[in-house]
Amino acid sequence: MIEKNTNDIHKLCVNTIRTLSMDAVQKANSGHPGAPMGLAPAGYVLFTRILKHNPQNPKWQDRDRFVLSGGHASMLIYSLLYLCGYGLTLDDLKQFRQMESKTPGHPEFEVTPGIETSTGPLGQGFANAVGMAIAERHLGSLFNKPDHTLIDHYTYVFCGDGDMMEGITSEAASLAGHLGLSRLICIYDDNRISIEGCTDITFTEDVAKRFEAYDWHVQRVTDGNDLDAIENALKAAKANTSQPSLILLRTHIAYGSPNKQDNCEAHGSPLGDKEIKLTKEALGWPQDKSFYVPEEVLTAFETMMQQSEIQEKQWQKALRAYSENYPELIRQWQNFLTGHLPDDWENSIPVFKLNQPAIATRVASGKILNALCKTVPNFIGGSADLAPSNKTYLEKSNDFQKQNYSGKNIRFGVREHAMGAILSGICLHGGLRPYGGTFLVFSDYMRPAIRVACLMKLPVIYIFTHDSIAVGEDGPTHQPIEHLAALRLIPGLITLRPADAEETADAWRYAIKSAKQPVAIILSRQDLPILDRSKAIGAFSAGAYIIHEPEKMPNMIMIATGSEVHLALNAAETLAKNNIHARVVSMPSWELFEKSPMVYRDQILPPSIKTRLVIEAGHPMGWERYSGDQGYIHGIKRFGCSAPGSVVMKAFGFTPDDIVQKAKELLSVMG
């Protein structure tokens, strides 16, 4: 029986969240019970009094977004989703952290209804939330009218000390404050505990002052169990229309546990059967029941969720009125949501002809991007303070700033960490197609965000320029060596390294069509001539194709990407004069080539031709699959050096003469 002193329904609901979290972690013998126990009151208030959502329709477009940035506290949101009626069952909670369950160890997008993003790597969720808030403001500026509001929601995020320590959070918070994203509201779980102990061993800064300096609206709630204070703080945050809001909520990890409250042991380990019984006794809960949910709690949540259904019905009514008054806008909005493109969208892509001057692929990409934005109106993006170099600026649009949220050019500043995760948040929100650019060498800063975007299958477009040692004078700190190999290692990422402007156009065609995968387009700093593809065999979209076939039966194959394709073509011309017949294959994408049928792959790289020379000005790792046991990979295994790009390329053996020599050496070895 529930003891009389817990009959208050709100306390009963909060303690249900706590005990479900404890029990699920204990059954899995793995997880983080402490944070859900401390944050249970805040989660309860948000989901029942503040959040605009409808469990019967988790994808309702004008719902508020909720992000649990500290994904280790996943049992908090799973408990709330179960109680609110999102389709989770008690059996799902009992399968916490088990194979193919709806309740994985950290929240995963499109695995559990009501989960807006995959969180776990700390700070990623916070930055995702900034992206969602950017998307809401931009879409609202495009579609809302004085007499009809179509887009009107908030983004809420819970984060903890770990999130606050990560640099990505600082970057994202700084940008959010600059942009005045007033519909972004964060509750900071100020429990002062991390895995290693009390945060005073590492984290003693004044977080409130830090966020005030970022131009955030900051409040403190000193009692994490005071439901009314939490509600009032959230309402005050919503009332601020010029700043994002941070609520520092003083909580106690593993609240209610006699021996583990405020103890780091409760962060990442089950409480243990004995401590769970003691905690349930302290909370006035039946000690002999596991996954116990009082009927009063189920009834209370069912009643509270009825208002959620009413909210969506009211919005649907407003949507019908909007459709009648703005039929063209509603069609455009629906196209934004579905990703629908006009039938002739590809016709806008510029054509680059043989007689045109040489052009860097980054410059060609900029021309293509600006042409595409006329037919892909939901483009939005920018660069990490490198737009003039990355050629990512949309010339016919304004900047996205707090004075004008309709602008499509986002000035991310030198914040690659945050930019990557913000792009994912924009994509997750729905309705927009985000892109972001930086130098290839700085893709390392974005790698965690790219990885999680691949996990979520988000069609984010990454533009990475200055793609090799040909960067030149900036030297080894800016010359990528291992970065192509590193990107190719990420499961689900399509990496495209075009060899000229026309291949760059093909890269963009593929990227726009990609609806379920991120795409990275790798571009040159230096000018490259337009290739003659009039006799090409195969297609760019297949990942590799024959760009040059010798007049006689080939006795070797040269495989290259990007600017090195030109070296291979020039070398093949010289080799032909020496009675060496080289097929040249442009391979812009390993991933697309691997997706092609085996019969096509064998056509491009016949198993019978074992003399193969791979040419790429980057780390050779991975090319063995195409060079074969008897081939040679001409790559780079050391850092670059500071000199003009052509000088560096020559110093590292990337000239036509060097390739000719390598080919001859390889043939001599093969006999």
KEGUVEX-160435 format. One record per residue (C-alpha): x negated, y, z; residue in three letters. Coordinates in steps of 0.001 Angstrom, whole numbers, padded with zeros to 6 digits, always signed. Example, Ala and Ser with C-alpha at 12.3 -4.5 7.8 and 13.67 -1.06 7.14 Angstrom:
% residues 2
-012300-004500+007800ALA -013670-001060+007140SER 
This chain:
% residues 671
+000000+000000+000000MET -001059+003592-000674ILE -001443+005335+002650GLU +000953+008170+003390LYS -001723+010843+003442ASN -002322+010308-000276THR +001286+010738-001328ASN +000552+014086-002920ASP +000964+013201-006590ILE -001915+015331-007797HIS -004318+013764-005341LYS -002958+010369-006295LEU -003630+011045-009978CYS -007142+012311-009327VAL -008021+009307-007196ASN -006650+006984-009850THR -009179+008453-012291ILE -011920+007966-009716ARG -011074+004362-008884THR -010581+003325-012509LEU -014015+004742-013261SER -015595+002933-010326MET -013934-000374-011188ASP -014798-000290-014885ALA -018468+000453-014230VAL -018595-002255-011582GLN -016985-004860-013847LYS -019434-004035-016632ALA -022269-004006-014097ASN -023520-001027-016070SER -022703+002636-016372GLY -022425+005943-014568HIS -019696+006141-011924PRO -020832+009270-010110GLY -020025+011992-012634ALA -016476+010755-013400PRO -015737+010651-009680MET -016944+014213-009182GLY -015305+015594-012324LEU -011973+013794-011926ALA -010139+016905-010606PRO -011414+019074-013472ALA -010484+016449-016048GLY -007042+016068-014525TYR -006363+019809-014547VAL -007607+020260-018097LEU -005655+017366-019605PHE -002387+017989-017751THR -002189+021768-017310ARG -004362+023438-019925ILE -005224+021304-022944LEU -002995+021589-026008LYS -002858+018020-027265HIS -000449+015252-028187ASN -001470+011682-027326PRO +001085+010439-029865GLN -000828+012241-032621ASN -004522+012497-031636PRO -005436+014092-034992LYS -002901+016936-034808TRP -004773+019709-036573GLN -004025+022561-034177ASP -004872+020576-031049ARG -007439+021878-028615ASP -010748+020043-028885ARG -012381+018431-025875PHE -016023+017361-025868VAL -017625+015384-023069LEU -021202+016443-023707SER -022538+014317-020861GLY -021390+011162-022617GLY -022692+008944-019817HIS -019572+010059-017892ALA -017451+008268-020482SER -015218+006535-017945MET -013827+009953-017072LEU -012400+010454-020552ILE -011416+006810-021000TYR -009418+006950-017778SER -007740+010173-018886LEU -006970+008839-022352LEU -005416+005734-020832TYR -003290+007679-018364LEU -002214+010261-020953CYS -001041+007572-023347GLY -003608+007679-026163TYR -003194+003963-026803GLY -005867+002617-024500LEU -004800-000178-022168THR -006056-001394-018836LEU -007599-004303-020696ASP -009542-001770-022774ASP -010887-000223-019567LEU -011828-003682-018349LYS -013838-004158-021547GLN -015972-001081-020818PHE -019394-001392-022455ARG -018537-004736-024076GLN -018964-005795-027695MET -016500-004185-030124GLU -014405-002658-027351SER -012614+000676-027568LYS -014582+001807-024534THR -018271+001819-025496PRO -020954+002979-023095GLY -020959+006485-024552HIS -017995+007961-026460PRO -018016+007137-030164GLU -016131+009027-032852PHE -013405+007007-034605GLU -013787+004108-032175VAL -011480+005459-029487THR -008367+007578-030171PRO -008845+011043-028660GLY -012654+011073-028909ILE -013705+014109-030948GLU -017412+013327-031319THR -020051+010761-030419SER -021945+012023-027400THR -024803+010620-025426GLY -027995+012448-026391PRO -027662+015345-023992LEU -026938+018757-025462GLY -025666+017375-028763GLN -022052+017507-027611GLY -022419+021073-026361PHE -023765+022160-029754ALA -021031+020159-031515ASN -018514+022172-029511ALA -020082+025415-030723VAL -019628+024143-034277GLY -015982+023335-033605MET -015434+026824-032216ALA -017079+028338-035307ILE -014774+026295-037550ALA -011680+027400-035627GLU -012607+031079-035886ARG -013478+030852-039592HIS -010329+028977-040592LEU -008190+031257-038451GLY -009627+034307-040179SER -008809+032814-043572LEU -005290+031552-042924PHE -003722+033331-039957ASN -001378+036213-040763LYS +000049+038909-038492PRO +003476+037282-038681ASP +002384+033633-038858HIS -000393+031894-036926THR -001520+028584-038366LEU -004737+027956-036446ILE -004709+028799-032749ASP -006664+026459-030499HIS -009577+026287-028081TYR -012647+024098-027695THR -013437+022801-024226TYR -016651+021089-023236VAL -017812+019435-020030PHE -021554+019354-019510CYS -023964+018615-016699GLY -027443+019411-015482ASP -029026+017207-018146GLY -027269+019134-020905ASP -028395+022388-019362MET -032010+021259-019309MET -032077+020306-022997GLU -033360+022991-025357GLY -030581+022396-027867ILE -028044+023713-025348THR -030000+026932-024930SER -030154+027451-028687GLU -026451+026740-029191ALA -025362+028851-026216ALA -027458+031779-027392SER -025832+031682-030821LEU -022336+031251-029370ALA -022809+034304-027179GLY -024089+036351-030095HIS -021074+035330-032168LEU -018609+036061-029364GLY -016881+032675-029644LEU -014243+033443-027050SER -012313+030229-027684ARG -015217+028141-026463LEU -014906+027232-022774ILE -017431+025123-020888CYS -017142+023555-017458ILE -020596+022931-016034TYR -020613+019985-013633ASP -022891+021564-011067ASP -023502+018468-008934ASN -027245+019143-008657ARG -028197+015521-009271ILE -030106+013872-012110SER -031453+010354-012519ILE -034682+011065-010643GLU -033109+012830-007706GLY -031928+016259-006658CYS -032371+018833-009410THR -034465+021033-007141ASP -037469+018937-008201ILE -037194+020240-011795THR -034315+022644-012345PHE -034114+025709-010127THR -033208+028450-012581GLU -030095+030577-012127ASP -027806+029125-014793VAL -025184+031819-014246ALA -027650+034619-014948LYS -029006+032736-017932ARG -025555+032516-019522PHE -024752+036096-018624GLU -027886+037019-020558ALA -026488+035024-023488TYR -023407+037284-023247ASP -021090+034624-021862TRP -018226+035225-019447HIS -019323+033424-016272VAL -017251+032277-013289GLN -017964+030132-010246ARG -015625+027629-008594VAL -017194+026571-005325THR -014923+023590-004604ASP -014716+020987-007366GLY -011597+019499-005726ASN -009591+022734-005725ASP -007135+022099-008547LEU -005600+025556-008466ASP -008992+027280-008522ALA -010023+025184-011517ILE -006783+026012-013312GLU -007103+029720-012573ASN -010687+029781-013832ALA -009655+028089-017081LEU -006820+030555-017556LYS -009167+033473-016893ALA -011558+032040-019471ALA -008734+031867-022020LYS -007823+035470-021244ALA -011289+036681-022234ASN -011065+037441-025945THR -014615+038628-026584SER -016971+036067-025013GLN -017392+032315-024651PRO -016871+031207-021068SER -018882+029144-018605LEU -017339+027869-015375ILE -019905+026671-012847LEU -017992+024003-010932LEU -019621+022841-007712ARG -018898+019141-007582THR -020211+016171-005661HIS -021429+013166-007574ILE -019611+009970-006502ALA -017155+012015-004454TYR -015612+009900-001704GLY -018387+007353-001461SER -019567+007232+002173PRO -023146+006278+001320ASN -023697+007397-002285LYS -021986+010771-002572GLN -024587+013389-003570ASP -027078+010575-004166ASN -028919+009961-007431CYS -028204+006224-007074GLU -024622+006960-008158ALA -025737+008565-011404HIS -026629+005561-013525GLY -025780+002434-011524SER -022600+000758-010262PRO -021714+001549-006696LEU -021602-002135-005721GLY -018643-004125-004404ASP -019282-003222-000786LYS -019554+000511-001452GLU -016483+000458-003683ILE -014432-001015-000832LYS -015740+001643+001537LEU -014990+004371-001013THR -011460+003139-001615LYS -010916+003061+002126GLU -012146+006664+002355ALA -009784+007674-000460LEU -006863+005823+001120GLY -006798+003273-001694TRP -006080-000463-001533PRO -009449-002115-001041GLN -008372-005473-002458ASP -007068-004154-005788LYS -009113-003490-008898SER -007914-001298-011801PHE -004909-000374-009684TYR -002608+002325-011082VAL +000362+003355-008921PRO +003693+003578-010734GLU +004043+007151-009494GLU +000902+008063-011422VAL +002104+006501-014662LEU +005436+008291-014297THR +003745+011594-013529ALA +001496+011409-016580PHE +004379+010373-018813GLU +006361+013394-017643THR +003433+015780-018093MET +002728+014499-021613MET +006273+015310-022742GLN +005248+018946-022878GLN +002417+017947-025200SER +004862+016537-027732GLU +006940+019717-027493ILE +003859+021835-028277GLN +003212+019988-031488GLU +006870+020139-032515LYS +006784+023910-032041GLN +003679+024110-034207TRP +005251+021912-036881GLN +008208+024305-036961LYS +005815+027251-037339ALA +004000+025342-040079LEU +007211+024980-042072ARG +007858+028706-041797ALA +004271+029437-042850TYR +004675+027160-045865SER +007756+029026-047004GLU +006104+032422-046696ASN +002605+031514-047932TYR +002924+028544-050322PRO -000417+029178-052056GLU -002291+029463-048780LEU -000742+026294-047404ILE -001815+024393-050503ARG -005334+025722-050097GLN -005354+024777-046421TRP -004203+021262-047248GLN -006952+021015-049857ASN -009440+022099-047219PHE -008252+019342-044891LEU -008261+016574-047495THR -011427+017671-049293GLY -009527+017871-052554HIS -011487+019459-055384LEU -010146+020954-058617PRO -010466+018632-061623ASP -013005+020871-063323ASP -015210+021597-060320TRP -018305+020073-061932GLU -018032+022472-064852ASN -019200+025280-062582SER -022622+023651-062107ILE -025211+025470-064234PRO -026987+023588-067005VAL -030772+023832-067158PHE -032229+023313-070630LYS -035613+022175-071862LEU -036573+025540-073313ASN -035975+027356-070021GLN -038940+028462-067886PRO -040123+026204-065083ALA -038117+026669-061897ILE -038589+025459-058328ALA -035913+022997-057301THR -035148+025142-054235ARG -034375+028043-056600VAL -032273+025812-058839ALA -030439+024579-055755SER -029619+028162-054764GLY -028144+028844-058191LYS -026110+025647-058044ILE -024870+026334-054521LEU -023715+029818-055456ASN -021949+028472-058526ALA -020282+025673-056575LEU -018912+027993-053905CYS -016503+029355-056518LYS -014846+025950-056887THR -015577+024557-053411VAL -014037+027368-051353PRO -014456+025632-047990ASN -018258+025765-048119PHE -019835+027298-045034ILE -023416+027184-043844GLY -026757+028855-043712GLY -030339+028462-042723SER -032607+028556-039690ALA -033784+032089-040497ASP -035126+030887-043863LEU -032349+031747-046303ALA -034650+033717-048648PRO -036943+030674-048833SER -034323+027929-048748ASN -032062+029797-051202LYS -029007+028961-049099THR -027340+032366-049027TYR -023916+032665-050700LEU -024202+035949-052545GLU -020467+036496-053001LYS -019646+036118-049310SER -020251+038031-046110ASN -022022+036909-042961ASP -020113+034977-040308PHE -020280+037436-037405GLN -017971+038385-034556LYS -016953+041454-036530GLN -015907+039258-039469ASN -015332+035537-039003TYR -014276+035123-042632SER -017890+035238-043818GLY -019335+031946-045067LYS -023012+032692-044367ASN -023978+031573-040878ILE -027157+033167-039555ARG -028389+030323-037355PHE -031616+032073-036414GLY -034696+030007-035638VAL -032600+027299-034024ARG -032987+024084-036040GLU -032123+021888-033021HIS -028769+023552-032584ALA -028103+024080-036281MET -028068+020339-036979GLY -025532+019594-034246ALA -023441+022701-034984ILE -023083+021534-038591LEU -021729+018245-037270SER -019266+020094-035049GLY -018000+022144-037990ILE -017525+018946-039955CYS -015822+017163-037061LEU -013334+019982-036670HIS -012053+019346-040159GLY -011293+021615-043079GLY -014809+022826-043898LEU -017835+021502-045771ARG -020978+022568-043899PRO -024562+022750-045099TYR -027767+023923-043474GLY -031313+024513-044604GLY -034850+024651-043303THR -038325+023518-044359PHE -038727+019748-044651LEU -041448+019774-042009VAL -038915+021135-039489PHE -036442+018333-040122SER -038111+016786-037069ASP -036333+019400-034959TYR -033002+018268-036414MET -033583+014531-036353ARG -031384+013697-033313PRO -028449+015588-034834ALA -028974+013975-038243ILE -029064+010563-036619ARG -025777+011083-034771VAL -024179+012571-037911ALA -025102+009359-039723CYS -023626+007325-036880LEU -020367+009273-037287MET -020508+009161-041132LYS -020119+012914-041465LEU -020562+014450-044942PRO -022966+017154-043796VAL -025402+018459-046424ILE -028981+019163-045335TYR -031202+021277-047586ILE -034895+020688-046904PHE -037301+022764-048981THR -041110+023104-049251HIS -041279+019368-049662ASP -044990+018464-049831SER -048596+019550-049482ILE -047863+021806-052461ALA -046520+024231-049836VAL -050119+025377-049894GLY -051479+028243-047837GLU -049305+027730-044763ASP -051482+024729-044077GLY -051032+021362-042351PRO -048541+022594-039758THR -046101+023346-042568HIS -046982+020598-045051GLN -044742+017546-044588PRO -046466+014170-044739ILE -044393+011614-042830GLU -041048+013380-043065HIS -039609+011723-046154LEU -040417+008312-044706ALA -038865+009327-041391ALA -035636+010496-043020LEU -035393+007332-045098ARG -035548+005306-041886LEU -032279+006751-040567ILE -029426+004318-041292PRO -026682+005921-043354GLY -028574+008988-044567LEU -028756+009498-048321ILE -032072+011160-049139THR -032385+012767-052578LEU -035657+014183-053899ARG -034985+015625-057360PRO -037781+016102-059899ALA -036428+019175-061687ASP -033467+021550-061886ALA -031251+019065-063720GLU -031910+016348-061157GLU -031148+018979-058512THR -027771+019507-060165ALA -027223+015745-060027ASP -028163+015778-056338ALA -025530+018392-055641TRP -022943+016451-057648ARG -023566+013453-055467TYR -023588+015477-052243ALA -020237+017104-052997ILE -018653+013741-053783LYS -020043+012119-050645SER -017152+011922-048195ALA -018508+009479-045624LYS -022265+010028-045456GLN -024673+012858-044734PRO -026939+013825-047617VAL -030417+015366-047435ALA -031620+017173-050560ILE -035408+017543-050635ILE -036640+020492-052719LEU -039900+021959-053995SER -041463+025315-053324ARG -043403+025325-056601GLN -041959+025760-060086ASP -041314+022585-062055LEU -040582+022289-065797PRO -037257+020889-066988ILE -037576+017200-067845LEU -036586+015701-071190ASP -033964+013114-070309ARG -032636+012632-073829SER -033949+009048-073933LYS -033423+008195-070274ALA -032144+004741-069386ILE -029932+004593-066330GLY -028646+007364-064110ALA -029681+009598-061219PHE -026629+008425-059268SER -028026+004875-059340ALA -031022+006064-057313GLY -033608+005406-060023ALA -033745+005474-063787TYR -036235+005150-066632ILE -037211+008641-067706ILE -039901+007469-070125HIS -040110+004169-071982GLU -043274+003554-074041PRO -043008+002645-077717GLU -044471-000783-077018LYS -043628-003294-074309MET -044701-001723-070986PRO -047602-003356-069223ASN -047171-001250-066089MET -044568+000843-064286ILE -045178+004190-062613MET -042580+005124-059979ILE -042426+008689-058705ALA -040173+011210-056991THR -039866+014983-057013GLY -042729+016994-058450SER -044810+013842-058852GLU -042562+012641-061678VAL -044206+015301-063853HIS -047641+013965-062980LEU -046554+010471-063960ALA -045142+011651-067288LEU -048306+013556-068155ASN -050416+010583-067124ALA -048302+008204-069225ALA -048927+010357-072286GLU -052680+010147-071743THR -052579+006415-071005LEU -050738+005741-074248ALA -053754+007091-076131LYS -055806+004427-074341ASN -053392+001660-075380ASN -051888+001487-071891ILE -048112+001435-072088HIS -046550+002794-068913ALA -042874+002983-068111ARG -042090+005977-065874VAL -039281+005624-063363VAL -037865+008599-061480SER -036586+007327-058129MET -034886+010214-056328PRO -033149+007973-053781SER -034067+004635-052235TRP -030634+004410-050638GLU -028709+004808-053887LEU -031022+002394-055679PHE -030444-000236-053006GLU -026685+000195-053489LYS -026990-000464-057226SER -026305-003966-058557PRO -029261-006314-058673MET -028957-006616-062442VAL -029460-002847-062717TYR -032393-002841-060314ARG -034068-005620-062270ASP -033508-003642-065461GLN -035312-000614-064031ILE -038011-002575-062200LEU -038305-005946-063959PRO -039808-008576-061653PRO -041979-009692-064582SER -043905-006397-064592ILE -046021-006652-061473LYS -048463-003833-062217THR -046794-000901-060492ARG -048139+002452-059379LEU -046079+004478-056904VAL -046808+008204-056776ILE -045473+010389-053960GLU -047225+013181-052067ALA -046181+011840-048696GLY -046747+008916-046366HIS -046640+005624-048299PRO -044756+003664-045633MET -041851+001739-047100GLY -042862+001938-050739TRP -044162-001637-050540GLU -040676-002866-051411ARG -041036-001316-054870TYR -044773-001485-055492SER -044871-005214-054822GLY -047819-007213-053607ASP -049883-006402-056666GLN -049083-002718-056986GLY -050634+000413-055517TYR -049084+003305-053605ILE -050748+006652-054187HIS -049668+008621-051112GLY -051073+010546-048162ILE -051907+009199-044713LYS -053491+012309-043199ARG -052454+015891-042563PHE -052874+018530-045275GLY -055012+021645-045359CYS -054667+025360-045917SER -055265+026462-049511ALA -053194+027356-052568PRO -050761+024557-053404GLY -052431+023551-056680SER -055788+023380-054942VAL -054436+021166-052177VAL -052719+018863-054666MET -055996+018476-056569LYS -057950+017863-053381ALA -055599+015003-052479PHE -055718+013456-055938GLY -052358+014571-057281PHE -053222+015648-060816THR -052505+013881-064130PRO -056170+012940-064440ASP -056144+011371-060983ASP -053047+009357-061846ILE -054627+008161-065100VAL -057684+007019-063162GLN -055562+005210-060558LYS -053594+003467-063310ALA -056769+002285-065042LYS -058243+001046-061761GLU -055068-000848-060983LEU -054988-002488-064410LEU -058641-003466-064131SER -057982-005143-060786VAL -054970-006957-062237MET -057113-008126-065136GLY 
